[in-house]
Amino acid sequence: MCYYNGQKVNHDEYIRLKNLEKLVSMYDFLSRDLQVGFDYSQNAVLKPNPEKNDFDILQME
């Protein structure tokens, strides 16, 4: 099965995400442009905290 994921954000969210991008640049698994599901490699997963106002970045297969 093939698919694409997308997300729409407003300007404030975009700025916040750009700052987040700088913070997560140290992770190897975020440097790939394309993630192929059949490679079974580690991917970035965002897990929201219980208050739903922030999240952690986890590595998952």
PQR file with spaces between the fields and no chain letter, atoms N, CA, C, O and H, PARSE charges and radii, in Angstrom:
ATOM       1  N    MET     1       0.849   -1.170    0.000 -0.4000 1.5000
ATOM       2  CA   MET     1       0.000    0.000    0.000 -0.0000 2.0000
ATOM       3  C    MET     1       0.901    1.242    0.000  0.5500 1.7000
ATOM       4  O    MET     1       1.849    1.326    0.781 -0.5500 1.4000
ATOM       5  N    CYS     2       0.610    2.164   -0.846 -0.4000 1.5000
ATOM       6  CA   CYS     2       1.358    3.415   -0.919 -0.0000 2.0000
ATOM       7  C    CYS     2       0.489    4.549   -0.395  0.5500 1.7000
ATOM       8  O    CYS     2      -0.731    4.534   -0.560 -0.5500 1.4000
ATOM       9  H    CYS     2      -0.160    2.095   -1.480  0.4000 1.0000
ATOM      10  N    TYR     3       1.119    5.525    0.233 -0.4000 1.5000
ATOM      11  CA   TYR     3       0.368    6.664    0.734 -0.0000 2.0000
ATOM      12  C    TYR     3       1.296    7.830    1.007  0.5500 1.7000
ATOM      13  O    TYR     3       2.512    7.661    1.106 -0.5500 1.4000
ATOM      14  H    TYR     3       2.110    5.537    0.367  0.4000 1.0000
ATOM      15  N    TYR     4       0.722    9.004    1.128 -0.4000 1.5000
ATOM      16  CA   TYR     4       1.435   10.213    1.493 -0.0000 2.0000
ATOM      17  C    TYR     4       0.753   10.808    2.709  0.5500 1.7000
ATOM      18  O    TYR     4      -0.464   10.700    2.864 -0.5500 1.4000
ATOM      19  H    TYR     4      -0.266    9.141    1.048  0.4000 1.0000
ATOM      20  N    ASN     5       1.539   11.436    3.572 -0.4000 1.5000
ATOM      21  CA   ASN     5       0.995   12.123    4.738 -0.0000 2.0000
ATOM      22  C    ASN     5       1.224   13.609    4.588  0.5500 1.7000
ATOM      23  O    ASN     5       2.255   14.027    4.062 -0.5500 1.4000
ATOM      24  H    ASN     5       2.527   11.524    3.446  0.4000 1.0000
ATOM      25  N    GLY     6       0.286   14.407    5.039 -0.4000 1.5000
ATOM      26  CA   GLY     6       0.428   15.849    5.004 -0.0000 2.0000
ATOM      27  C    GLY     6      -0.217   16.467    6.223  0.5500 1.7000
ATOM      28  O    GLY     6      -0.987   15.816    6.930 -0.5500 1.4000
ATOM      29  H    GLY     6      -0.551   14.067    5.466  0.4000 1.0000
ATOM      30  N    GLN     7       0.096   17.715    6.463 -0.4000 1.5000
ATOM      31  CA   GLN     7      -0.451   18.416    7.621 -0.0000 2.0000
ATOM      32  C    GLN     7      -0.566   19.886    7.274  0.5500 1.7000
ATOM      33  O    GLN     7       0.367   20.467    6.719 -0.5500 1.4000
ATOM      34  H    GLN     7       0.721   18.243    5.889  0.4000 1.0000
ATOM      35  N    LYS     8      -1.696   20.495    7.593 -0.4000 1.5000
ATOM      36  CA   LYS     8      -1.868   21.931    7.402 -0.0000 2.0000
ATOM      37  C    LYS     8      -1.667   22.614    8.746  0.5500 1.7000
ATOM      38  O    LYS     8      -2.196   22.169    9.764 -0.5500 1.4000
ATOM      39  H    LYS     8      -2.454   20.023    8.044  0.4000 1.0000
ATOM      40  N    VAL     9      -0.898   23.700    8.741 -0.4000 1.5000
ATOM      41  CA   VAL     9      -0.642   24.454    9.967 -0.0000 2.0000
ATOM      42  C    VAL     9      -0.791   25.944    9.682  0.5500 1.7000
ATOM      43  O    VAL     9      -0.634   26.395    8.547 -0.5500 1.4000
ATOM      44  H    VAL     9      -0.468   24.062    7.914  0.4000 1.0000
ATOM      45  N    ASN    10      -1.100   26.703   10.742 -0.4000 1.5000
ATOM      46  CA   ASN    10      -1.166   28.154   10.565 -0.0000 2.0000
ATOM      47  C    ASN    10       0.242   28.745   10.726  0.5500 1.7000
ATOM      48  O    ASN    10       1.191   28.011   10.999 -0.5500 1.4000
ATOM      49  H    ASN    10      -1.228   26.337   11.663  0.4000 1.0000
ATOM      50  N    HIS    11       0.377   30.037   10.563 -0.4000 1.5000
ATOM      51  CA   HIS    11       1.682   30.687   10.573 -0.0000 2.0000
ATOM      52  C    HIS    11       2.402   30.508   11.916  0.5500 1.7000
ATOM      53  O    HIS    11       3.594   30.199   11.928 -0.5500 1.4000
ATOM      54  H    HIS    11      -0.394   30.634   10.341  0.4000 1.0000
ATOM      55  N    ASP    12       1.712   30.695   13.036 -0.4000 1.5000
ATOM      56  CA   ASP    12       2.343   30.532   14.348 -0.0000 2.0000
ATOM      57  C    ASP    12       2.841   29.107   14.568  0.5500 1.7000
ATOM      58  O    ASP    12       3.928   28.894   15.105 -0.5500 1.4000
ATOM      59  H    ASP    12       0.745   30.946   13.026  0.4000 1.0000
ATOM      60  N    GLU    13       2.036   28.137   14.149 -0.4000 1.5000
ATOM      61  CA   GLU    13       2.452   26.739   14.272 -0.0000 2.0000
ATOM      62  C    GLU    13       3.664   26.460   13.388  0.5500 1.7000
ATOM      63  O    GLU    13       4.561   25.710   13.773 -0.5500 1.4000
ATOM      64  H    GLU    13       1.153   28.310   13.713  0.4000 1.0000
ATOM      65  N    TYR    14       3.687   27.068   12.202 -0.4000 1.5000
ATOM      66  CA   TYR    14       4.807   26.883   11.282 -0.0000 2.0000
ATOM      67  C    TYR    14       6.109   27.387   11.905  0.5500 1.7000
ATOM      68  O    TYR    14       7.135   26.711   11.829 -0.5500 1.4000
ATOM      69  H    TYR    14       2.959   27.677   11.890  0.4000 1.0000
ATOM      70  N    ILE    15       6.073   28.558   12.514 -0.4000 1.5000
ATOM      71  CA   ILE    15       7.273   29.116   13.161 -0.0000 2.0000
ATOM      72  C    ILE    15       7.714   28.196   14.295  0.5500 1.7000
ATOM      73  O    ILE    15       8.906   27.925   14.442 -0.5500 1.4000
ATOM      74  H    ILE    15       5.240   29.107   12.575  0.4000 1.0000
ATOM      75  N    ARG    16       6.778   27.719   15.088 -0.4000 1.5000
ATOM      76  CA   ARG    16       7.099   26.814   16.188 -0.0000 2.0000
ATOM      77  C    ARG    16       7.731   25.523   15.663  0.5500 1.7000
ATOM      78  O    ARG    16       8.683   25.011   16.252 -0.5500 1.4000
ATOM      79  H    ARG    16       5.810   27.939   14.969  0.4000 1.0000
ATOM      80  N    LEU    17       7.200   24.998   14.555 -0.4000 1.5000
ATOM      81  CA   LEU    17       7.748   23.784   13.978 -0.0000 2.0000
ATOM      82  C    LEU    17       9.138   24.009   13.393  0.5500 1.7000
ATOM      83  O    LEU    17       9.991   23.126   13.480 -0.5500 1.4000
ATOM      84  H    LEU    17       6.426   25.414   14.076  0.4000 1.0000
ATOM      85  N    LYS    18       9.376   25.165   12.805 -0.4000 1.5000
ATOM      86  CA   LYS    18      10.708   25.460   12.272 -0.0000 2.0000
ATOM      87  C    LYS    18      11.738   25.504   13.397  0.5500 1.7000
ATOM      88  O    LYS    18      12.864   25.037   13.227 -0.5500 1.4000
ATOM      89  H    LYS    18       8.683   25.882   12.735  0.4000 1.0000
ATOM      90  N    ASN    19      11.356   26.065   14.550 -0.4000 1.5000
ATOM      91  CA   ASN    19      12.264   26.067   15.695 -0.0000 2.0000
ATOM      92  C    ASN    19      12.483   24.650   16.206  0.5500 1.7000
ATOM      93  O    ASN    19      13.590   24.297   16.610 -0.5500 1.4000
ATOM      94  H    ASN    19      10.441   26.445   14.688  0.4000 1.0000
ATOM      95  N    LEU    20      11.445   23.852   16.189 -0.4000 1.5000
ATOM      96  CA   LEU    20      11.556   22.456   16.603 -0.0000 2.0000
ATOM      97  C    LEU    20      12.488   21.700   15.664  0.5500 1.7000
ATOM      98  O    LEU    20      13.261   20.847   16.099 -0.5500 1.4000
ATOM      99  H    LEU    20      10.546   24.139   15.861  0.4000 1.0000
ATOM     100  N    GLU    21      12.409   22.018   14.382 -0.4000 1.5000
ATOM     101  CA   GLU    21      13.265   21.363   13.393 -0.0000 2.0000
ATOM     102  C    GLU    21      14.740   21.550   13.745  0.5500 1.7000
ATOM     103  O    GLU    21      15.537   20.624   13.595 -0.5500 1.4000
ATOM     104  H    GLU    21      11.781   22.712   14.029  0.4000 1.0000
ATOM     105  N    LYS    22      15.099   22.732   14.206 -0.4000 1.5000
ATOM     106  CA   LYS    22      16.477   22.990   14.612 -0.0000 2.0000
ATOM     107  C    LYS    22      16.859   22.143   15.814  0.5500 1.7000
ATOM     108  O    LYS    22      17.986   21.656   15.899 -0.5500 1.4000
ATOM     109  H    LYS    22      14.452   23.484   14.327  0.4000 1.0000
ATOM     110  N    LEU    23      15.917   21.963   16.753 -0.4000 1.5000
ATOM     111  CA   LEU    23      16.193   21.192   17.966 -0.0000 2.0000
ATOM     112  C    LEU    23      16.369   19.701   17.688  0.5500 1.7000
ATOM     113  O    LEU    23      17.156   19.037   18.362 -0.5500 1.4000
ATOM     114  H    LEU    23      15.002   22.358   16.684  0.4000 1.0000
ATOM     115  N    VAL    24      15.652   19.173   16.713 -0.4000 1.5000
ATOM     116  CA   VAL    24      15.715   17.737   16.454 -0.0000 2.0000
ATOM     117  C    VAL    24      16.724   17.362   15.370  0.5500 1.7000
ATOM     118  O    VAL    24      16.796   16.197   14.982 -0.5500 1.4000
ATOM     119  H    VAL    24      15.012   19.712   16.165  0.4000 1.0000
ATOM     120  N    SER    25      17.483   18.300   14.886 -0.4000 1.5000
ATOM     121  CA   SER    25      18.427   18.014   13.803 -0.0000 2.0000
ATOM     122  C    SER    25      19.513   17.028   14.209  0.5500 1.7000
ATOM     123  O    SER    25      20.202   16.490   13.342 -0.5500 1.4000
ATOM     124  H    SER    25      17.424   19.247   15.202  0.4000 1.0000
ATOM     125  N    MET    26      19.684   16.779   15.500 -0.4000 1.5000
ATOM     126  CA   MET    26      20.717   15.848   15.961 -0.0000 2.0000
ATOM     127  C    MET    26      20.323   14.381   15.774  0.5500 1.7000
ATOM     128  O    MET    26      21.178   13.503   15.886 -0.5500 1.4000
ATOM     129  H    MET    26      19.125   17.216   16.204  0.4000 1.0000
ATOM     130  N    TYR    27      19.059   14.099   15.493 -0.4000 1.5000
ATOM     131  CA   TYR    27      18.620   12.722   15.333 -0.0000 2.0000
ATOM     132  C    TYR    27      18.929   12.223   13.926  0.5500 1.7000
ATOM     133  O    TYR    27      18.587   12.891   12.950 -0.5500 1.4000
ATOM     134  H    TYR    27      18.364   14.813   15.402  0.4000 1.0000
ATOM     135  N    ASP    28      19.573   11.054   13.804 -0.4000 1.5000
ATOM     136  CA   ASP    28      19.913   10.476   12.505 -0.0000 2.0000
ATOM     137  C    ASP    28      18.680   10.098   11.702  0.5500 1.7000
ATOM     138  O    ASP    28      18.648   10.299   10.488 -0.5500 1.4000
ATOM     139  H    ASP    28      19.850   10.512   14.597  0.4000 1.0000
ATOM     140  N    PHE    29      17.673    9.557   12.357 -0.4000 1.5000
ATOM     141  CA   PHE    29      16.522    9.043   11.636 -0.0000 2.0000
ATOM     142  C    PHE    29      15.658   10.140   11.040  0.5500 1.7000
ATOM     143  O    PHE    29      14.705    9.842   10.320 -0.5500 1.4000
ATOM     144  H    PHE    29      17.699    9.394   13.344  0.4000 1.0000
ATOM     145  N    LEU    30      15.964   11.400   11.319 -0.4000 1.5000
ATOM     146  CA   LEU    30      15.207   12.493   10.713 -0.0000 2.0000
ATOM     147  C    LEU    30      15.892   13.059    9.468  0.5500 1.7000
ATOM     148  O    LEU    30      15.346   13.951    8.819 -0.5500 1.4000
ATOM     149  H    LEU    30      16.738   11.642   11.904  0.4000 1.0000
ATOM     150  N    SER    31      17.077   12.555    9.128 -0.4000 1.5000
ATOM     151  CA   SER    31      17.834   13.124    8.015 -0.0000 2.0000
ATOM     152  C    SER    31      17.458   12.517    6.663  0.5500 1.7000
ATOM     153  O    SER    31      17.925   12.998    5.631 -0.5500 1.4000
ATOM     154  H    SER    31      17.521   11.830    9.655  0.4000 1.0000
ATOM     155  N    ARG    32      16.636   11.485    6.643 -0.4000 1.5000
ATOM     156  CA   ARG    32      16.244   10.857    5.378 -0.0000 2.0000
ATOM     157  C    ARG    32      15.058   11.595    4.771  0.5500 1.7000
ATOM     158  O    ARG    32      14.098   11.925    5.468 -0.5500 1.4000
ATOM     159  H    ARG    32      16.256   11.094    7.481  0.4000 1.0000
ATOM     160  N    ASP    33      15.132   11.848    3.482 -0.4000 1.5000
ATOM     161  CA   ASP    33      14.039   12.530    2.788 -0.0000 2.0000
ATOM     162  C    ASP    33      12.832   11.622    2.599  0.5500 1.7000
ATOM     163  O    ASP    33      11.690   12.080    2.629 -0.5500 1.4000
ATOM     164  H    ASP    33      15.912   11.580    2.917  0.4000 1.0000
ATOM     165  N    LEU    34      13.089   10.334    2.405 -0.4000 1.5000
ATOM     166  CA   LEU    34      12.032    9.385    2.106 -0.0000 2.0000
ATOM     167  C    LEU    34      12.112    8.220    3.075  0.5500 1.7000
ATOM     168  O    LEU    34      13.187    7.659    3.288 -0.5500 1.4000
ATOM     169  H    LEU    34      14.016    9.961    2.381  0.4000 1.0000
ATOM     170  N    GLN    35      10.997    7.856    3.657 -0.4000 1.5000
ATOM     171  CA   GLN    35      10.922    6.717    4.565 -0.0000 2.0000
ATOM     172  C    GLN    35      10.152    5.615    3.850  0.5500 1.7000
ATOM     173  O    GLN    35       8.986    5.794    3.497 -0.5500 1.4000
ATOM     174  H    GLN    35      10.123    8.312    3.484  0.4000 1.0000
ATOM     175  N    VAL    36      10.797    4.488    3.639 -0.4000 1.5000
ATOM     176  CA   VAL    36      10.161    3.355    2.976 -0.0000 2.0000
ATOM     177  C    VAL    36       9.755    2.349    4.050  0.5500 1.7000
ATOM     178  O    VAL    36      10.598    1.869    4.808 -0.5500 1.4000
ATOM     179  H    VAL    36      11.744    4.342    3.926  0.4000 1.0000
ATOM     180  N    GLY    37       8.472    2.035    4.111 -0.4000 1.5000
ATOM     181  CA   GLY    37       7.962    1.144    5.148 -0.0000 2.0000
ATOM     182  C    GLY    37       8.570   -0.239    5.125  0.5500 1.7000
ATOM     183  O    GLY    37       8.712   -0.862    6.177 -0.5500 1.4000
ATOM     184  H    GLY    37       7.787    2.425    3.496  0.4000 1.0000
ATOM     185  N    PHE    38       8.933   -0.735    3.961 -0.4000 1.5000
ATOM     186  CA   PHE    38       9.487   -2.079    3.856 -0.0000 2.0000
ATOM     187  C    PHE    38      10.937   -2.166    4.318  0.5500 1.7000
ATOM     188  O    PHE    38      11.481   -3.267    4.403 -0.5500 1.4000
ATOM     189  H    PHE    38       8.818   -0.228    3.107  0.4000 1.0000
ATOM     190  N    ASP    39      11.579   -1.038    4.620 -0.4000 1.5000
ATOM     191  CA   ASP    39      12.946   -1.055    5.153 -0.0000 2.0000
ATOM     192  C    ASP    39      12.964   -1.389    6.639  0.5500 1.7000
ATOM     193  O    ASP    39      14.003   -1.777    7.173 -0.5500 1.4000
ATOM     194  H    ASP    39      11.137   -0.143    4.552  0.4000 1.0000
ATOM     195  N    TYR    40      11.823   -1.243    7.312 -0.4000 1.5000
ATOM     196  CA   TYR    40      11.704   -1.503    8.752 -0.0000 2.0000
ATOM     197  C    TYR    40      12.776   -0.763    9.543  0.5500 1.7000
ATOM     198  O    TYR    40      13.372   -1.316   10.467 -0.5500 1.4000
ATOM     199  H    TYR    40      10.979   -0.928    6.878  0.4000 1.0000
ATOM     200  N    SER    41      13.009    0.467    9.178 -0.4000 1.5000
ATOM     201  CA   SER    41      14.017    1.277    9.866 -0.0000 2.0000
ATOM     202  C    SER    41      13.350    2.102   10.967  0.5500 1.7000
ATOM     203  O    SER    41      12.124    2.143   11.072 -0.5500 1.4000
ATOM     204  H    SER    41      12.524    0.916    8.428  0.4000 1.0000
ATOM     205  N    GLN    42      14.160    2.744   11.769 -0.4000 1.5000
ATOM     206  CA   GLN    42      13.662    3.585   12.846 -0.0000 2.0000
ATOM     207  C    GLN    42      13.070    4.868   12.272  0.5500 1.7000
ATOM     208  O    GLN    42      13.645    5.476   11.369 -0.5500 1.4000
ATOM     209  H    GLN    42      15.156    2.711   11.684  0.4000 1.0000
ATOM     210  N    ASN    43      11.922    5.272   12.798 -0.4000 1.5000
ATOM     211  CA   ASN    43      11.244    6.487   12.359 -0.0000 2.0000
ATOM     212  C    ASN    43      10.951    7.375   13.547  0.5500 1.7000
ATOM     213  O    ASN    43      10.899    6.911   14.686 -0.5500 1.4000
ATOM     214  H    ASN    43      11.455    4.778   13.531  0.4000 1.0000
ATOM     215  N    ALA    44      10.761    8.643   13.280 -0.4000 1.5000
ATOM     216  CA   ALA    44      10.398    9.595   14.325 -0.0000 2.0000
ATOM     217  C    ALA    44       8.896    9.515   14.566  0.5500 1.7000
ATOM     218  O    ALA    44       8.100    9.584   13.629 -0.5500 1.4000
ATOM     219  H    ALA    44      10.803    9.020   12.355  0.4000 1.0000
ATOM     220  N    VAL    45       8.523    9.371   15.821 -0.4000 1.5000
ATOM     221  CA   VAL    45       7.123    9.340   16.217 -0.0000 2.0000
ATOM     222  C    VAL    45       6.927   10.397   17.295  0.5500 1.7000
ATOM     223  O    VAL    45       7.684   10.443   18.265 -0.5500 1.4000
ATOM     224  H    VAL    45       9.169    9.315   16.582  0.4000 1.0000
ATOM     225  N    LEU    46       5.931   11.234   17.133 -0.4000 1.5000
ATOM     226  CA   LEU    46       5.636   12.272   18.117 -0.0000 2.0000
ATOM     227  C    LEU    46       4.570   11.752   19.067  0.5500 1.7000
ATOM     228  O    LEU    46       3.461   11.422   18.646 -0.5500 1.4000
ATOM     229  H    LEU    46       5.316   11.197   16.345  0.4000 1.0000
ATOM     230  N    LYS    47       4.911   11.680   20.365 -0.4000 1.5000
ATOM     231  CA   LYS    47       3.978   11.187   21.378 -0.0000 2.0000
ATOM     232  C    LYS    47       3.559   12.360   22.259  0.5500 1.7000
ATOM     233  O    LYS    47       4.395   12.938   22.953 -0.5500 1.4000
ATOM     234  H    LYS    47       5.811   11.948   20.707  0.4000 1.0000
ATOM     235  N    PRO    48       2.274   12.720   22.240 -0.5600 1.5000
ATOM     236  CA   PRO    48       1.825   13.856   23.056  0.2800 2.0000
ATOM     237  C    PRO    48       1.906   13.535   24.544  0.5500 1.7000
ATOM     238  O    PRO    48       1.747   12.386   24.957 -0.5500 1.4000
ATOM     239  N    ASN    49       2.156   14.571   25.341 -0.4000 1.5000
ATOM     240  CA   ASN    49       2.150   14.380   26.787 -0.0000 2.0000
ATOM     241  C    ASN    49       0.697   14.299   27.267  0.5500 1.7000
ATOM     242  O    ASN    49      -0.216   14.603   26.499 -0.5500 1.4000
ATOM     243  H    ASN    49       2.286   15.504   25.006  0.4000 1.0000
ATOM     244  N    PRO    50       0.469   13.898   28.515 -0.5600 1.5000
ATOM     245  CA   PRO    50      -0.910   13.737   28.999  0.2800 2.0000
ATOM     246  C    PRO    50      -1.754   15.012   28.900  0.5500 1.7000
ATOM     247  O    PRO    50      -2.966   14.928   28.696 -0.5500 1.4000
ATOM     248  N    GLU    51      -1.139   16.182   29.039 -0.4000 1.5000
ATOM     249  CA   GLU    51      -1.885   17.446   28.953 -0.0000 2.0000
ATOM     250  C    GLU    51      -2.176   17.862   27.520  0.5500 1.7000
ATOM     251  O    GLU    51      -2.942   18.795   27.282 -0.5500 1.4000
ATOM     252  H    GLU    51      -0.155   16.250   29.204  0.4000 1.0000
ATOM     253  N    LYS    52      -1.560   17.167   26.560 -0.4000 1.5000
ATOM     254  CA   LYS    52      -1.726   17.453   25.127 -0.0000 2.0000
ATOM     255  C    LYS    52      -1.243   18.845   24.724  0.5500 1.7000
ATOM     256  O    LYS    52      -1.734   19.413   23.748 -0.5500 1.4000
ATOM     257  H    LYS    52      -0.937   16.409   26.753  0.4000 1.0000
ATOM     258  N    ASN    53      -0.282   19.397   25.469 -0.4000 1.5000
ATOM     259  CA   ASN    53       0.241   20.714   25.115 -0.0000 2.0000
ATOM     260  C    ASN    53       1.689   20.659   24.644  0.5500 1.7000
ATOM     261  O    ASN    53       2.270   21.691   24.307 -0.5500 1.4000
ATOM     262  H    ASN    53       0.117   18.936   26.261  0.4000 1.0000
ATOM     263  N    ASP    54       2.279   19.462   24.617 -0.4000 1.5000
ATOM     264  CA   ASP    54       3.645   19.273   24.150 -0.0000 2.0000
ATOM     265  C    ASP    54       3.801   17.803   23.776  0.5500 1.7000
ATOM     266  O    ASP    54       2.875   17.012   23.961 -0.5500 1.4000
ATOM     267  H    ASP    54       1.808   18.624   24.891  0.4000 1.0000
ATOM     268  N    PHE    55       4.966   17.435   23.252 -0.4000 1.5000
ATOM     269  CA   PHE    55       5.173   16.055   22.866 -0.0000 2.0000
ATOM     270  C    PHE    55       6.639   15.680   22.981  0.5500 1.7000
ATOM     271  O    PHE    55       7.513   16.543   23.053 -0.5500 1.4000
ATOM     272  H    PHE    55       5.718   18.077   23.102  0.4000 1.0000
ATOM     273  N    ASP    56       6.894   14.380   22.998 -0.4000 1.5000
ATOM     274  CA   ASP    56       8.247   13.825   22.972 -0.0000 2.0000
ATOM     275  C    ASP    56       8.464   13.193   21.620  0.5500 1.7000
ATOM     276  O    ASP    56       7.516   12.732   20.984 -0.5500 1.4000
ATOM     277  H    ASP    56       6.184   13.678   22.940  0.4000 1.0000
ATOM     278  N    ILE    57       9.725   13.168   21.169 -0.4000 1.5000
ATOM     279  CA   ILE    57      10.080   12.512   19.926 -0.0000 2.0000
ATOM     280  C    ILE    57      10.667   11.152   20.284  0.5500 1.7000
ATOM     281  O    ILE    57      11.642   11.068   21.031 -0.5500 1.4000
ATOM     282  H    ILE    57      10.495   13.543   21.686  0.4000 1.0000
ATOM     283  N    LEU    58      10.073   10.089   19.749 -0.4000 1.5000
ATOM     284  CA   LEU    58      10.523    8.738   20.019 -0.0000 2.0000
ATOM     285  C    LEU    58      11.001    8.095   18.736  0.5500 1.7000
ATOM     286  O    LEU    58      10.585    8.480   17.643 -0.5500 1.4000
ATOM     287  H    LEU    58       9.282   10.158   19.142  0.4000 1.0000
ATOM     288  N    GLN    59      11.876    7.115   18.874 -0.4000 1.5000
ATOM     289  CA   GLN    59      12.340    6.323   17.743 -0.0000 2.0000
ATOM     290  C    GLN    59      11.560    5.017   17.760  0.5500 1.7000
ATOM     291  O    GLN    59      11.551    4.316   18.772 -0.5500 1.4000
ATOM     292  H    GLN    59      12.214    6.803   19.762  0.4000 1.0000
ATOM     293  N    MET    60      10.909    4.685   16.662 -0.4000 1.5000
ATOM     294  CA   MET    60      10.127    3.449   16.590 -0.0000 2.0000
ATOM     295  C    MET    60      10.254    2.834   15.209  0.5500 1.7000
ATOM     296  O    MET    60      10.539    3.523   14.230 -0.5500 1.4000
ATOM     297  H    MET    60      10.916    5.254   15.840  0.4000 1.0000
ATOM     298  N    GLU    61      10.039    1.537   15.143 -0.4000 1.5000
ATOM     299  CA   GLU    61      10.062    0.820   13.871 -0.0000 2.0000
ATOM     300  C    GLU    61       8.660    0.680   13.353  0.5500 1.7000
ATOM     301  O    GLU    61       8.451    0.103   12.286 -0.5500 1.4000
ATOM     302  H    GLU    61       9.808    0.977   15.939  0.4000 1.0000
